[in-house]
Amino acid sequence: MSAETFATRIWLLLVGLTLLSAALADGAAPGVLTALVALAVVGIKGALVIRHFMGLDGRFPRLRRLMNGYVVLVPALLFVLGSVLAQ
């Protein structure tokens, strides 16, 4: 598979995840499960962008770890903050 075809497939996956997020936001009842699914989609999309479109897959390991930590930490903090503020 060529690099261009692979990038197109990753991009289509990102589009599909975006559409899933939009459908979830439009039709799902608010709740913990909905929030977890939405934040998981955010994390997956972030990881895909970092790995395939920022060029951090094999090079720059320190920056890759930093960005992967960001993709995990920010959704986790949003979930905790949302949980605390909802009470």
Gaussian input, Z-matrix of N, CA and C with variables (Angstrom, degrees):
# hf/3-21g

backbone

0 1
 N
 C     1     B1
 C     2     B2     1     A1
 N     3     B3     2     A2     1     D1
 C     4     B4     3     A3     2     D2
 C     5     B5     4     A4     3     D3
 N     6     B6     5     A5     4     D4
 C     7     B7     6     A6     5     D5
 C     8     B8     7     A7     6     D6
 N     9     B9     8     A8     7     D7
 C    10    B10     9     A9     8     D8
 C    11    B11    10    A10     9     D9
 N    12    B12    11    A11    10    D10
 C    13    B13    12    A12    11    D11
 C    14    B14    13    A13    12    D12
 N    15    B15    14    A14    13    D13
 C    16    B16    15    A15    14    D14
 C    17    B17    16    A16    15    D15
 N    18    B18    17    A17    16    D16
 C    19    B19    18    A18    17    D17
 C    20    B20    19    A19    18    D18
 N    21    B21    20    A20    19    D19
 C    22    B22    21    A21    20    D20
 C    23    B23    22    A22    21    D21
 N    24    B24    23    A23    22    D22
 C    25    B25    24    A24    23    D23
 C    26    B26    25    A25    24    D24
 N    27    B27    26    A26    25    D25
 C    28    B28    27    A27    26    D26
 C    29    B29    28    A28    27    D27
 N    30    B30    29    A29    28    D28
 C    31    B31    30    A30    29    D29
 C    32    B32    31    A31    30    D30
 N    33    B33    32    A32    31    D31
 C    34    B34    33    A33    32    D32
 C    35    B35    34    A34    33    D33
 N    36    B36    35    A35    34    D34
 C    37    B37    36    A36    35    D35
 C    38    B38    37    A37    36    D36
 N    39    B39    38    A38    37    D37
 C    40    B40    39    A39    38    D38
 C    41    B41    40    A40    39    D39
 N    42    B42    41    A41    40    D40
 C    43    B43    42    A42    41    D41
 C    44    B44    43    A43    42    D42
 N    45    B45    44    A44    43    D43
 C    46    B46    45    A45    44    D44
 C    47    B47    46    A46    45    D45
 N    48    B48    47    A47    46    D46
 C    49    B49    48    A48    47    D47
 C    50    B50    49    A49    48    D48
 N    51    B51    50    A50    49    D49
 C    52    B52    51    A51    50    D50
 C    53    B53    52    A52    51    D51
 N    54    B54    53    A53    52    D52
 C    55    B55    54    A54    53    D53
 C    56    B56    55    A55    54    D54
 N    57    B57    56    A56    55    D55
 C    58    B58    57    A57    56    D56
 C    59    B59    58    A58    57    D57
 N    60    B60    59    A59    58    D58
 C    61    B61    60    A60    59    D59
 C    62    B62    61    A61    60    D60
 N    63    B63    62    A62    61    D61
 C    64    B64    63    A63    62    D62
 C    65    B65    64    A64    63    D63
 N    66    B66    65    A65    64    D64
 C    67    B67    66    A66    65    D65
 C    68    B68    67    A67    66    D66
 N    69    B69    68    A68    67    D67
 C    70    B70    69    A69    68    D68
 C    71    B71    70    A70    69    D69
 N    72    B72    71    A71    70    D70
 C    73    B73    72    A72    71    D71
 C    74    B74    73    A73    72    D72
 N    75    B75    74    A74    73    D73
 C    76    B76    75    A75    74    D74
 C    77    B77    76    A76    75    D75
 N    78    B78    77    A77    76    D76
 C    79    B79    78    A78    77    D77
 C    80    B80    79    A79    78    D78
 N    81    B81    80    A80    79    D79
 C    82    B82    81    A81    80    D80
 C    83    B83    82    A82    81    D81
 N    84    B84    83    A83    82    D82
 C    85    B85    84    A84    83    D83
 C    86    B86    85    A85    84    D84
 N    87    B87    86    A86    85    D85
 C    88    B88    87    A87    86    D86
 C    89    B89    88    A88    87    D87
 N    90    B90    89    A89    88    D88
 C    91    B91    90    A90    89    D89
 C    92    B92    91    A91    90    D90
 N    93    B93    92    A92    91    D91
 C    94    B94    93    A93    92    D92
 C    95    B95    94    A94    93    D93
 N    96    B96    95    A95    94    D94
 C    97    B97    96    A96    95    D95
 C    98    B98    97    A97    96    D96
 N    99    B99    98    A98    97    D97
 C   100   B100    99    A99    98    D98
 C   101   B101   100   A100    99    D99
 N   102   B102   101   A101   100   D100
 C   103   B103   102   A102   101   D101
 C   104   B104   103   A103   102   D102
 N   105   B105   104   A104   103   D103
 C   106   B106   105   A105   104   D104
 C   107   B107   106   A106   105   D105
 N   108   B108   107   A107   106   D106
 C   109   B109   108   A108   107   D107
 C   110   B110   109   A109   108   D108
 N   111   B111   110   A110   109   D109
 C   112   B112   111   A111   110   D110
 C   113   B113   112   A112   111   D111
 N   114   B114   113   A113   112   D112
 C   115   B115   114   A114   113   D113
 C   116   B116   115   A115   114   D114
 N   117   B117   116   A116   115   D115
 C   118   B118   117   A117   116   D116
 C   119   B119   118   A118   117   D117
 N   120   B120   119   A119   118   D118
 C   121   B121   120   A120   119   D119
 C   122   B122   121   A121   120   D120
 N   123   B123   122   A122   121   D121
 C   124   B124   123   A123   122   D122
 C   125   B125   124   A124   123   D123
 N   126   B126   125   A125   124   D124
 C   127   B127   126   A126   125   D125
 C   128   B128   127   A127   126   D126
 N   129   B129   128   A128   127   D127
 C   130   B130   129   A129   128   D128
 C   131   B131   130   A130   129   D129
 N   132   B132   131   A131   130   D130
 C   133   B133   132   A132   131   D131
 C   134   B134   133   A133   132   D132
 N   135   B135   134   A134   133   D133
 C   136   B136   135   A135   134   D134
 C   137   B137   136   A136   135   D135
 N   138   B138   137   A137   136   D136
 C   139   B139   138   A138   137   D137
 C   140   B140   139   A139   138   D138
 N   141   B141   140   A140   139   D139
 C   142   B142   141   A141   140   D140
 C   143   B143   142   A142   141   D141
 N   144   B144   143   A143   142   D142
 C   145   B145   144   A144   143   D143
 C   146   B146   145   A145   144   D144
 N   147   B147   146   A146   145   D145
 C   148   B148   147   A147   146   D146
 C   149   B149   148   A148   147   D147
 N   150   B150   149   A149   148   D148
 C   151   B151   150   A150   149   D149
 C   152   B152   151   A151   150   D150
 N   153   B153   152   A152   151   D151
 C   154   B154   153   A153   152   D152
 C   155   B155   154   A154   153   D153
 N   156   B156   155   A155   154   D154
 C   157   B157   156   A156   155   D155
 C   158   B158   157   A157   156   D156
 N   159   B159   158   A158   157   D157
 C   160   B160   159   A159   158   D158
 C   161   B161   160   A160   159   D159
 N   162   B162   161   A161   160   D160
 C   163   B163   162   A162   161   D161
 C   164   B164   163   A163   162   D162
 N   165   B165   164   A164   163   D163
 C   166   B166   165   A165   164   D164
 C   167   B167   166   A166   165   D165
 N   168   B168   167   A167   166   D166
 C   169   B169   168   A168   167   D167
 C   170   B170   169   A169   168   D168
 N   171   B171   170   A170   169   D169
 C   172   B172   171   A171   170   D170
 C   173   B173   172   A172   171   D171
 N   174   B174   173   A173   172   D172
 C   175   B175   174   A174   173   D173
 C   176   B176   175   A175   174   D174
 N   177   B177   176   A176   175   D175
 C   178   B178   177   A177   176   D176
 C   179   B179   178   A178   177   D177
 N   180   B180   179   A179   178   D178
 C   181   B181   180   A180   179   D179
 C   182   B182   181   A181   180   D180
 N   183   B183   182   A182   181   D181
 C   184   B184   183   A183   182   D182
 C   185   B185   184   A184   183   D183
 N   186   B186   185   A185   184   D184
 C   187   B187   186   A186   185   D185
 C   188   B188   187   A187   186   D186
 N   189   B189   188   A188   187   D187
 C   190   B190   189   A189   188   D188
 C   191   B191   190   A190   189   D189
 N   192   B192   191   A191   190   D190
 C   193   B193   192   A192   191   D191
 C   194   B194   193   A193   192   D192
 N   195   B195   194   A194   193   D193
 C   196   B196   195   A195   194   D194
 C   197   B197   196   A196   195   D195
 N   198   B198   197   A197   196   D196
 C   199   B199   198   A198   197   D197
 C   200   B200   199   A199   198   D198
 N   201   B201   200   A200   199   D199
 C   202   B202   201   A201   200   D200
 C   203   B203   202   A202   201   D201
 N   204   B204   203   A203   202   D202
 C   205   B205   204   A204   203   D203
 C   206   B206   205   A205   204   D204
 N   207   B207   206   A206   205   D205
 C   208   B208   207   A207   206   D206
 C   209   B209   208   A208   207   D207
 N   210   B210   209   A209   208   D208
 C   211   B211   210   A210   209   D209
 C   212   B212   211   A211   210   D210
 N   213   B213   212   A212   211   D211
 C   214   B214   213   A213   212   D212
 C   215   B215   214   A214   213   D213
 N   216   B216   215   A215   214   D214
 C   217   B217   216   A216   215   D215
 C   218   B218   217   A217   216   D216
 N   219   B219   218   A218   217   D217
 C   220   B220   219   A219   218   D218
 C   221   B221   220   A220   219   D219
 N   222   B222   221   A221   220   D220
 C   223   B223   222   A222   221   D221
 C   224   B224   223   A223   222   D222
 N   225   B225   224   A224   223   D223
 C   226   B226   225   A225   224   D224
 C   227   B227   226   A226   225   D225
 N   228   B228   227   A227   226   D226
 C   229   B229   228   A228   227   D227
 C   230   B230   229   A229   228   D228
 N   231   B231   230   A230   229   D229
 C   232   B232   231   A231   230   D230
 C   233   B233   232   A232   231   D231
 N   234   B234   233   A233   232   D232
 C   235   B235   234   A234   233   D233
 C   236   B236   235   A235   234   D234
 N   237   B237   236   A236   235   D235
 C   238   B238   237   A237   236   D236
 C   239   B239   238   A238   237   D237
 N   240   B240   239   A239   238   D238
 C   241   B241   240   A240   239   D239
 C   242   B242   241   A241   240   D240
 N   243   B243   242   A242   241   D241
 C   244   B244   243   A243   242   D242
 C   245   B245   244   A244   243   D243
 N   246   B246   245   A245   244   D244
 C   247   B247   246   A246   245   D245
 C   248   B248   247   A247   246   D246
 N   249   B249   248   A248   247   D247
 C   250   B250   249   A249   248   D248
 C   251   B251   250   A250   249   D249
 N   252   B252   251   A251   250   D250
 C   253   B253   252   A252   251   D251
 C   254   B254   253   A253   252   D252
 N   255   B255   254   A254   253   D253
 C   256   B256   255   A255   254   D254
 C   257   B257   256   A256   255   D255
 N   258   B258   257   A257   256   D256
 C   259   B259   258   A258   257   D257
 C   260   B260   259   A259   258   D258

   B1=1.4417
   B2=1.5311
   B3=1.3169
   B4=1.4564
   B5=1.5203
   B6=1.3181
   B7=1.4683
   B8=1.5248
   B9=1.3039
   B10=1.4702
   B11=1.5353
   B12=1.3146
   B13=1.4672
   B14=1.5256
   B15=1.3240
   B16=1.4553
   B17=1.5240
   B18=1.3279
   B19=1.4661
   B20=1.5249
   B21=1.3273
   B22=1.4680
   B23=1.5204
   B24=1.3154
   B25=1.4698
   B26=1.5211
   B27=1.3135
   B28=1.4623
   B29=1.5299
   B30=1.3181
   B31=1.4652
   B32=1.5293
   B33=1.3239
   B34=1.4666
   B35=1.5305
   B36=1.3080
   B37=1.4650
   B38=1.5295
   B39=1.3292
   B40=1.4640
   B41=1.5250
   B42=1.3185
   B43=1.4674
   B44=1.5231
   B45=1.3284
   B46=1.4602
   B47=1.5225
   B48=1.3204
   B49=1.4654
   B50=1.5264
   B51=1.3254
   B52=1.4610
   B53=1.5236
   B54=1.3203
   B55=1.4646
   B56=1.5266
   B57=1.3209
   B58=1.4576
   B59=1.5258
   B60=1.3129
   B61=1.4631
   B62=1.5178
   B63=1.3224
   B64=1.4625
   B65=1.5189
   B66=1.3271
   B67=1.4619
   B68=1.5230
   B69=1.3016
   B70=1.4530
   B71=1.5265
   B72=1.3058
   B73=1.4665
   B74=1.5196
   B75=1.3133
   B76=1.4657
   B77=1.5209
   B78=1.3374
   B79=1.4492
   B80=1.5176
   B81=1.2972
   B82=1.4581
   B83=1.5232
   B84=1.3040
   B85=1.4574
   B86=1.5297
   B87=1.3134
   B88=1.4679
   B89=1.5303
   B90=1.2851
   B91=1.4590
   B92=1.5074
   B93=1.2964
   B94=1.4594
   B95=1.5252
   B96=1.3187
   B97=1.4654
   B98=1.5257
   B99=1.3152
   B100=1.4659
   B101=1.5168
   B102=1.3252
   B103=1.4672
   B104=1.5230
   B105=1.3278
   B106=1.4669
   B107=1.5257
   B108=1.3210
   B109=1.4694
   B110=1.5294
   B111=1.3260
   B112=1.4665
   B113=1.5266
   B114=1.3161
   B115=1.4607
   B116=1.5240
   B117=1.3182
   B118=1.4679
   B119=1.5267
   B120=1.3242
   B121=1.4706
   B122=1.5237
   B123=1.3327
   B124=1.4695
   B125=1.5236
   B126=1.3231
   B127=1.4635
   B128=1.5151
   B129=1.3218
   B130=1.4694
   B131=1.5192
   B132=1.3312
   B133=1.4712
   B134=1.5313
   B135=1.3225
   B136=1.4626
   B137=1.5146
   B138=1.3253
   B139=1.4656
   B140=1.5314
   B141=1.3251
   B142=1.4745
   B143=1.5264
   B144=1.3117
   B145=1.4675
   B146=1.5227
   B147=1.3308
   B148=1.4674
   B149=1.5197
   B150=1.3086
   B151=1.4632
   B152=1.5242
   B153=1.3397
   B154=1.4548
   B155=1.5267
   B156=1.3142
   B157=1.4613
   B158=1.5238
   B159=1.3153
   B160=1.4618
   B161=1.5244
   B162=1.3194
   B163=1.4624
   B164=1.5143
   B165=1.3222
   B166=1.4610
   B167=1.5214
   B168=1.3245
   B169=1.4594
   B170=1.5249
   B171=1.3048
   B172=1.4550
   B173=1.5103
   B174=1.3032
   B175=1.4589
   B176=1.5199
   B177=1.2940
   B178=1.4587
   B179=1.5354
   B180=1.3259
   B181=1.4689
   B182=1.5304
   B183=1.3206
   B184=1.4636
   B185=1.5255
   B186=1.3172
   B187=1.4613
   B188=1.5271
   B189=1.3293
   B190=1.4644
   B191=1.5233
   B192=1.3367
   B193=1.4662
   B194=1.5295
   B195=1.3060
   B196=1.4569
   B197=1.5266
   B198=1.3136
   B199=1.4653
   B200=1.5344
   B201=1.3243
   B202=1.4622
   B203=1.5276
   B204=1.3186
   B205=1.4533
   B206=1.5182
   B207=1.3153
   B208=1.4643
   B209=1.5284
   B210=1.3267
   B211=1.4657
   B212=1.5346
   B213=1.3104
   B214=1.4649
   B215=1.5320
   B216=1.3205
   B217=1.4607
   B218=1.5290
   B219=1.3119
   B220=1.4586
   B221=1.5296
   B222=1.3344
   B223=1.4761
   B224=1.5259
   B225=1.3255
   B226=1.4729
   B227=1.5238
   B228=1.3298
   B229=1.4659
   B230=1.5215
   B231=1.3220
   B232=1.4625
   B233=1.5230
   B234=1.3139
   B235=1.4627
   B236=1.5234
   B237=1.3139
   B238=1.4637
   B239=1.5268
   B240=1.3121
   B241=1.4545
   B242=1.5328
   B243=1.3179
   B244=1.4666
   B245=1.5216
   B246=1.3121
   B247=1.4639
   B248=1.5249
   B249=1.3197
   B250=1.4561
   B251=1.5261
   B252=1.3128
   B253=1.4616
   B254=1.5306
   B255=1.3267
   B256=1.4671
   B257=1.5242
   B258=1.3132
   B259=1.4704
   B260=1.4901
   A1=108.15
   A2=115.40
   A3=119.26
   A4=110.46
   A5=115.78
   A6=121.27
   A7=110.89
   A8=116.21
   A9=120.51
   A10=111.00
   A11=116.82
   A12=121.21
   A13=110.54
   A14=116.47
   A15=121.14
   A16=110.71
   A17=116.94
   A18=121.10
   A19=111.02
   A20=116.52
   A21=120.53
   A22=110.24
   A23=117.47
   A24=120.24
   A25=111.60
   A26=117.16
   A27=120.74
   A28=109.45
   A29=117.12
   A30=121.04
   A31=110.39
   A32=117.62
   A33=120.53
   A34=111.30
   A35=116.94
   A36=120.54
   A37=110.29
   A38=117.04
   A39=120.95
   A40=111.24
   A41=117.11
   A42=121.04
   A43=110.11
   A44=116.82
   A45=120.72
   A46=112.16
   A47=116.93
   A48=120.27
   A49=111.45
   A50=116.62
   A51=120.39
   A52=110.39
   A53=116.92
   A54=120.40
   A55=110.97
   A56=117.31
   A57=120.96
   A58=110.43
   A59=116.81
   A60=120.59
   A61=111.57
   A62=116.62
   A63=120.46
   A64=111.00
   A65=117.56
   A66=120.97
   A67=110.83
   A68=116.03
   A69=120.96
   A70=110.71
   A71=116.67
   A72=120.99
   A73=111.62
   A74=116.25
   A75=120.23
   A76=112.77
   A77=117.67
   A78=118.36
   A79=116.86
   A80=118.55
   A81=119.48
   A82=111.16
   A83=114.55
   A84=119.90
   A85=108.80
   A86=116.72
   A87=118.16
   A88=110.53
   A89=114.91
   A90=119.75
   A91=110.95
   A92=115.26
   A93=121.60
   A94=111.40
   A95=117.19
   A96=119.93
   A97=111.31
   A98=116.63
   A99=120.38
   A100=111.01
   A101=116.22
   A102=120.59
   A103=111.13
   A104=116.80
   A105=119.83
   A106=111.88
   A107=116.64
   A108=119.97
   A109=109.96
   A110=117.05
   A111=120.76
   A112=111.00
   A113=117.29
   A114=120.36
   A115=111.78
   A116=117.81
   A117=120.60
   A118=110.16
   A119=116.40
   A120=120.26
   A121=109.96
   A122=116.94
   A123=120.79
   A124=110.25
   A125=116.63
   A126=120.32
   A127=113.06
   A128=116.66
   A129=120.76
   A130=110.66
   A131=115.81
   A132=118.87
   A133=111.06
   A134=116.23
   A135=119.62
   A136=111.87
   A137=116.35
   A138=120.16
   A139=111.37
   A140=116.84
   A141=119.90
   A142=111.48
   A143=116.37
   A144=119.61
   A145=110.48
   A146=116.59
   A147=120.45
   A148=110.82
   A149=115.84
   A150=119.27
   A151=113.28
   A152=117.36
   A153=119.30
   A154=114.87
   A155=118.42
   A156=118.69
   A157=113.52
   A158=118.35
   A159=120.74
   A160=111.43
   A161=116.48
   A162=120.07
   A163=113.62
   A164=117.24
   A165=120.33
   A166=112.30
   A167=118.05
   A168=120.39
   A169=112.56
   A170=120.51
   A171=121.87
   A172=113.23
   A173=115.83
   A174=120.60
   A175=109.74
   A176=116.46
   A177=123.25
   A178=112.34
   A179=118.11
   A180=120.14
   A181=113.26
   A182=117.77
   A183=119.66
   A184=111.29
   A185=116.32
   A186=120.63
   A187=110.40
   A188=117.46
   A189=120.79
   A190=110.80
   A191=116.89
   A192=119.92
   A193=111.23
   A194=116.91
   A195=121.15
   A196=110.92
   A197=117.09
   A198=121.03
   A199=111.12
   A200=117.75
   A201=120.23
   A202=110.78
   A203=117.10
   A204=120.60
   A205=111.58
   A206=115.92
   A207=121.33
   A208=110.75
   A209=116.24
   A210=121.16
   A211=110.89
   A212=117.80
   A213=121.03
   A214=110.69
   A215=116.10
   A216=121.03
   A217=113.26
   A218=118.52
   A219=120.90
   A220=111.94
   A221=120.74
   A222=117.86
   A223=112.97
   A224=117.71
   A225=119.91
   A226=110.48
   A227=116.76
   A228=120.13
   A229=111.64
   A230=117.13
   A231=120.14
   A232=110.85
   A233=117.36
   A234=120.37
   A235=110.84
   A236=116.98
   A237=120.47
   A238=110.23
   A239=116.85
   A240=120.77
   A241=111.08
   A242=116.24
   A243=120.11
   A244=111.54
   A245=116.46
   A246=120.33
   A247=111.37
   A248=116.51
   A249=120.64
   A250=110.77
   A251=117.35
   A252=120.66
   A253=112.66
   A254=117.01
   A255=120.26
   A256=111.58
   A257=117.06
   A258=119.47
   A259=112.62
   D1=133.32
   D2=-178.79
   D3=-73.85
   D4=160.92
   D5=179.12
   D6=-62.58
   D7=-36.11
   D8=179.80
   D9=-66.62
   D10=-42.82
   D11=178.33
   D12=-64.24
   D13=-42.18
   D14=179.09
   D15=-62.97
   D16=-45.08
   D17=178.57
   D18=-62.25
   D19=-37.89
   D20=178.17
   D21=-65.03
   D22=-40.24
   D23=178.74
   D24=-66.09
   D25=-40.76
   D26=176.88
   D27=-63.59
   D28=-43.02
   D29=178.98
   D30=-61.90
   D31=-42.65
   D32=177.88
   D33=-64.11
   D34=-37.29
   D35=175.22
   D36=-62.41
   D37=-42.33
   D38=177.05
   D39=-61.97
   D40=-41.52
   D41=176.97
   D42=-62.65
   D43=-44.25
   D44=178.81
   D45=-61.39
   D46=-41.64
   D47=177.32
   D48=-65.70
   D49=-35.94
   D50=176.70
   D51=-64.69
   D52=-43.38
   D53=177.79
   D54=-64.47
   D55=-37.73
   D56=175.78
   D57=-61.48
   D58=-43.65
   D59=178.14
   D60=-62.18
   D61=-41.92
   D62=179.49
   D63=-64.95
   D64=-42.49
   D65=178.54
   D66=-65.45
   D67=-39.30
   D68=178.50
   D69=-64.30
   D70=-44.43
   D71=-179.87
   D72=-66.54
   D73=-32.16
   D74=-177.01
   D75=-80.41
   D76=-35.99
   D77=-169.86
   D78=-117.45
   D79=-15.14
   D80=-174.55
   D81=-86.39
   D82=147.22
   D83=175.31
   D84=-73.37
   D85=142.25
   D86=179.01
   D87=-64.58
   D88=141.92
   D89=179.69
   D90=173.00
   D91=178.33
   D92=-176.85
   D93=-64.26
   D94=-43.87
   D95=-178.70
   D96=-63.86
   D97=-42.83
   D98=177.82
   D99=-60.86
   D100=-43.84
   D101=178.93
   D102=-63.24
   D103=-42.70
   D104=179.84
   D105=-64.42
   D106=-40.86
   D107=178.70
   D108=-64.98
   D109=-45.12
   D110=-179.93
   D111=-61.92
   D112=-43.52
   D113=179.54
   D114=-69.87
   D115=-32.61
   D116=175.26
   D117=-65.03
   D118=-41.28
   D119=177.84
   D120=-62.32
   D121=-41.62
   D122=177.42
   D123=-59.96
   D124=-45.33
   D125=179.67
   D126=-64.03
   D127=-42.78
   D128=179.29
   D129=-63.87
   D130=-45.74
   D131=179.63
   D132=-62.46
   D133=-41.94
   D134=178.60
   D135=-62.09
   D136=-44.15
   D137=179.43
   D138=-63.34
   D139=-39.54
   D140=178.38
   D141=-64.64
   D142=-43.01
   D143=179.47
   D144=-64.82
   D145=-44.65
   D146=179.58
   D147=-60.30
   D148=-45.54
   D149=-174.75
   D150=-73.55
   D151=-42.49
   D152=-169.14
   D153=-104.08
   D154=-23.02
   D155=-175.18
   D156=-115.69
   D157=-13.14
   D158=176.84
   D159=-98.94
   D160=-6.91
   D161=178.03
   D162=71.35
   D163=30.33
   D164=-178.12
   D165=-105.34
   D166=19.85
   D167=-176.20
   D168=-68.38
   D169=-48.02
   D170=-177.74
   D171=-119.62
   D172=-26.67
   D173=-179.70
   D174=-92.40
   D175=164.38
   D176=175.58
   D177=51.72
   D178=59.16
   D179=-175.09
   D180=-60.85
   D181=-34.76
   D182=-179.58
   D183=-66.32
   D184=-44.08
   D185=178.77
   D186=-67.33
   D187=-37.49
   D188=177.79
   D189=-62.58
   D190=-44.11
   D191=178.07
   D192=-63.51
   D193=-39.93
   D194=178.02
   D195=-61.79
   D196=-46.37
   D197=-179.57
   D198=-67.51
   D199=-39.74
   D200=177.27
   D201=-64.52
   D202=-37.94
   D203=175.27
   D204=-62.52
   D205=-39.86
   D206=177.83
   D207=-61.99
   D208=-43.30
   D209=-178.69
   D210=-65.67
   D211=-29.92
   D212=177.79
   D213=-84.22
   D214=-43.69
   D215=-173.22
   D216=-69.29
   D217=-44.40
   D218=-176.44
   D219=-63.60
   D220=-50.30
   D221=176.35
   D222=-61.15
   D223=-36.64
   D224=178.56
   D225=-63.82
   D226=-43.79
   D227=177.79
   D228=-64.74
   D229=-38.78
   D230=177.10
   D231=-62.92
   D232=-40.33
   D233=178.63
   D234=-64.90
   D235=-46.74
   D236=-179.66
   D237=-63.64
   D238=-45.05
   D239=179.73
   D240=-62.78
   D241=-42.87
   D242=177.70
   D243=-63.50
   D244=-38.93
   D245=179.07
   D246=-66.14
   D247=-41.99
   D248=-179.61
   D249=-68.44
   D250=-44.35
   D251=-177.37
   D252=-72.05
   D253=-22.06
   D254=-179.09
   D255=-76.34
   D256=-16.86
   D257=-177.30
   D258=-81.08

